[in-house]
Amino acid sequence: MTIPHRLIGTGAHKVLVLHDWFGTSAGWGPFLDYLDGSAFTYAFLDYRGYGERRNVTGAYTLAEIADDALALADQLGWESFSLVGHSMGGKAVQQVLAQAPGRVRKLVGLAPVPASVYPMDAAAEKLFYGAAEDREKRFAIIDLVTGRRAGRVWLDLMVNRSLSLSTREAFGGYVRDWATADLVERIDGNPVPVKVIVGAHDLALTAEVMRGTFLTHYPNAELEELPNSGHYPMHETPVALAASLESFLRG
């Protein structure tokens, strides 16, 4: 199976990039304009049920994402690579690490879901698990994680894209896996260099959450909190995000 993908750059350092629950391989906003294609080659994958693979069905699990990501790396001839994952993709890159630790150079989580089970009370379960079929729940989630600071035009745009560019089956399937999967035993203590980047206004995946998860799981992890950003720094602070990401990858 040939896996469609988006490539940016021709540089020697190869980077696999995994998107969030609401996004696609194309849903990275102006951030893409500020990547250094002379130093890096970035490959952006769509999950099954999303974007260019919207009509590809599957189990809609993190393990399946990791299998497809590794298959794409093989397709590109990449023996080793770094990983970048946003939100749900931040947990998916840890699944890739668990399955192929010897191939990963560095790992970057952007407002990432930790490797542990994601705790939800009854109200949160109703909100997140109901979002596949309910537009207003999707709107409420994006509004929450951006600190209730974004304008309605942008929020509507993000919700409408998620509705049109992913299937409800995939959207509903992935949330149940990323919320309940527990990868801690498989990644705990891994010495890979890790950088976690969060937005200061993200009301869900905060710096405090990262200190209690990523920074305890990975001995070579560092944390940066971006001011003036919530959960979507690729839209909110794209220049700062690109600089932070590539400084770490070069280091």
C-alpha positions in Angstrom: 0.0 0.0 0.0 1.4 3.4 -1.0 0.7 6.0 1.6 0.0 9.5 0.4 1.8 12.3 2.3 3.0 15.8 2.1 6.7 16.6 2.0 8.4 19.9 2.8 12.1 20.4 2.3 15.0 18.4 1.1 17.3 18.5 4.1 19.3 15.6 5.6 17.5 15.5 8.9 14.3 13.6 8.3 11.2 14.4 10.4 7.8 12.5 10.6 5.0 14.8 11.6 1.6 13.6 13.1 -1.4 15.9 13.3 -4.0 16.4 16.0 -7.5 15.0 16.5 -9.1 17.9 14.6 -6.4 18.4 12.0 -4.9 16.9 8.8 -1.5 16.8 7.2 -2.5 20.2 5.6 -3.9 21.7 8.8 -0.8 23.3 10.2 -1.5 26.9 9.2 1.2 29.5 8.5 3.8 27.5 10.5 4.6 25.6 7.4 6.0 28.7 5.7 8.7 29.1 8.3 10.3 25.6 8.3 13.9 25.3 7.1 13.7 23.0 4.1 17.4 23.2 3.5 18.2 21.5 6.8 15.2 19.3 7.2 12.8 17.1 5.2 9.3 17.0 6.9 6.8 14.3 6.0 3.2 14.9 7.1 0.9 11.9 7.4 -2.9 11.8 7.2 -4.5 9.2 9.5 -7.0 6.8 8.2 -10.3 8.6 7.8 -8.6 12.0 7.5 -7.5 14.3 4.7 -6.2 12.6 1.6 -6.9 9.3 3.3 -10.5 10.1 4.3 -11.8 7.1 2.4 -9.4 4.7 4.0 -11.0 2.7 6.7 -9.3 1.2 9.7 -9.4 0.4 13.4 -8.7 4.1 14.3 -6.1 3.4 17.0 -2.7 4.8 17.9 -1.1 1.5 17.0 -2.5 1.7 13.5 -1.2 5.3 13.2 2.2 4.1 14.3 2.2 1.2 11.8 1.3 3.6 9.0 3.9 6.1 10.1 6.6 3.4 10.1 5.4 2.2 6.7 5.7 5.7 5.4 9.2 6.0 6.7 10.1 2.7 5.0 8.4 4.0 1.8 10.6 7.1 1.9 13.7 5.1 2.7 14.2 6.7 6.1 16.0 4.3 8.5 16.1 6.9 11.2 14.1 10.1 11.8 12.8 12.5 14.4 9.1 12.7 15.4 6.8 15.6 15.9 3.3 15.2 17.1 0.5 17.6 18.0 -2.0 16.8 20.7 -3.4 13.3 19.8 -0.4 13.1 17.5 1.8 13.7 20.6 0.6 10.4 22.0 0.9 8.7 18.6 4.6 9.6 18.3 5.1 7.9 21.6 3.5 4.8 20.2 5.9 5.0 17.2 8.8 5.3 19.7 7.5 2.2 21.6 7.3 0.2 18.4 10.6 1.3 16.9 12.8 2.9 19.6 16.1 2.3 17.6 14.9 4.4 14.7 14.0 7.6 16.5 16.5 10.5 16.8 14.5 13.0 18.7 10.9 13.5 19.7 8.9 16.7 20.0 5.4 17.0 21.5 3.3 20.0 20.7 0.6 20.4 23.4 0.9 16.6 23.5 -1.4 14.0 25.1 0.8 12.1 27.6 1.5 8.4 27.4 -0.7 7.6 30.3 -4.5 7.2 30.4 -6.1 10.7 29.9 -8.4 11.2 32.9 -11.9 12.5 32.2 -14.9 13.0 34.5 -18.4 12.3 33.4 -18.9 15.8 31.9 -15.6 15.6 30.0 -16.5 12.1 28.6 -19.8 13.5 27.4 -18.1 16.4 25.7 -15.2 14.5 24.1 -17.0 11.3 23.2 -20.0 13.2 21.9 -18.0 15.5 19.6 -18.0 13.1 16.7 -21.7 13.7 16.2 -22.1 17.2 17.6 -20.7 20.3 16.0 -21.2 22.5 19.1 -19.1 20.0 21.2 -16.2 20.3 18.7 -16.5 24.1 19.0 -16.5 24.0 22.8 -13.4 21.8 22.9 -11.4 24.1 20.6 -12.6 27.2 22.5 -11.5 25.5 25.8 -8.0 24.5 24.7 -7.2 27.9 23.2 -8.1 29.6 26.5 -11.4 31.0 25.3 -9.4 33.8 23.6 -10.0 33.1 19.9 -12.5 34.8 17.7 -15.5 32.9 16.4 -14.4 33.1 12.7 -11.3 31.1 13.4 -13.1 28.7 15.7 -15.8 28.1 13.1 -13.1 27.5 10.5 -11.3 24.9 12.6 -14.6 23.1 13.4 -15.8 23.2 9.8 -12.5 21.8 8.5 -12.6 18.9 11.0 -16.2 18.1 9.9 -15.4 18.1 6.2 -11.9 16.5 6.3 -12.5 13.6 8.7 -15.2 10.9 9.0 -17.3 10.7 12.1 -16.3 7.1 12.5 -12.6 7.9 12.5 -13.0 11.0 14.8 -15.1 9.0 17.3 -12.7 6.0 17.1 -9.5 7.8 17.7 -10.7 9.7 20.8 -11.6 6.4 22.6 -8.1 5.1 22.0 -6.0 8.2 22.7 -8.0 8.8 25.9 -7.7 5.2 27.3 -4.4 3.8 25.9 -1.6 3.5 28.5 1.9 3.5 27.0 3.8 4.4 30.1 5.5 1.0 30.7 6.6 0.9 27.1 8.3 4.3 27.0 9.2 5.1 30.6 13.0 5.8 31.0 13.6 6.0 27.2 16.7 8.2 26.8 15.7 9.7 23.5 16.0 13.6 23.6 12.5 15.0 24.0 11.1 18.5 23.9 7.6 19.4 25.0 6.1 22.7 23.8 2.9 24.0 25.3 0.9 27.2 25.0 0.5 29.3 28.2 -3.2 29.6 27.5 -4.0 26.0 26.9 -6.5 25.1 29.6 -6.2 21.3 29.2 -2.6 20.2 28.3 -0.7 22.6 30.6 2.9 22.9 31.6 1.9 21.4 35.0 0.5 18.3 33.2 3.7 17.9 31.2 5.9 18.1 34.4 3.9 15.3 35.9 4.0 13.1 32.7 6.6 13.7 30.0 9.3 15.1 32.3 8.9 12.1 34.6 8.8 9.5 31.8 11.8 10.8 29.8 15.1 11.5 31.5 16.3 13.7 28.7 13.1 15.8 28.3 12.8 19.6 28.4 9.7 21.9 28.5 9.0 25.2 26.9 5.8 27.3 27.4 5.0 29.7 24.6 3.3 32.9 25.7 0.4 34.3 23.7 -0.6 30.8 22.6 -3.1 28.1 23.5 -3.3 24.6 22.1 -2.7 25.6 18.5 0.7 27.4 18.3 1.0 26.6 14.6 -1.9 29.0 14.1 -1.4 31.3 17.2 2.4 31.8 17.3 3.8 30.1 14.2 7.1 31.9 13.9 8.0 31.2 17.6 6.9 27.6 17.2 9.1 27.0 14.1 12.1 28.6 15.8 11.6 26.5 19.0 11.1 23.3 17.1 14.1 23.6 14.8 16.5 24.9 17.5 15.9 21.7 19.4 16.2 19.5 16.3 19.5 21.1 15.4 20.9 20.9 18.9 
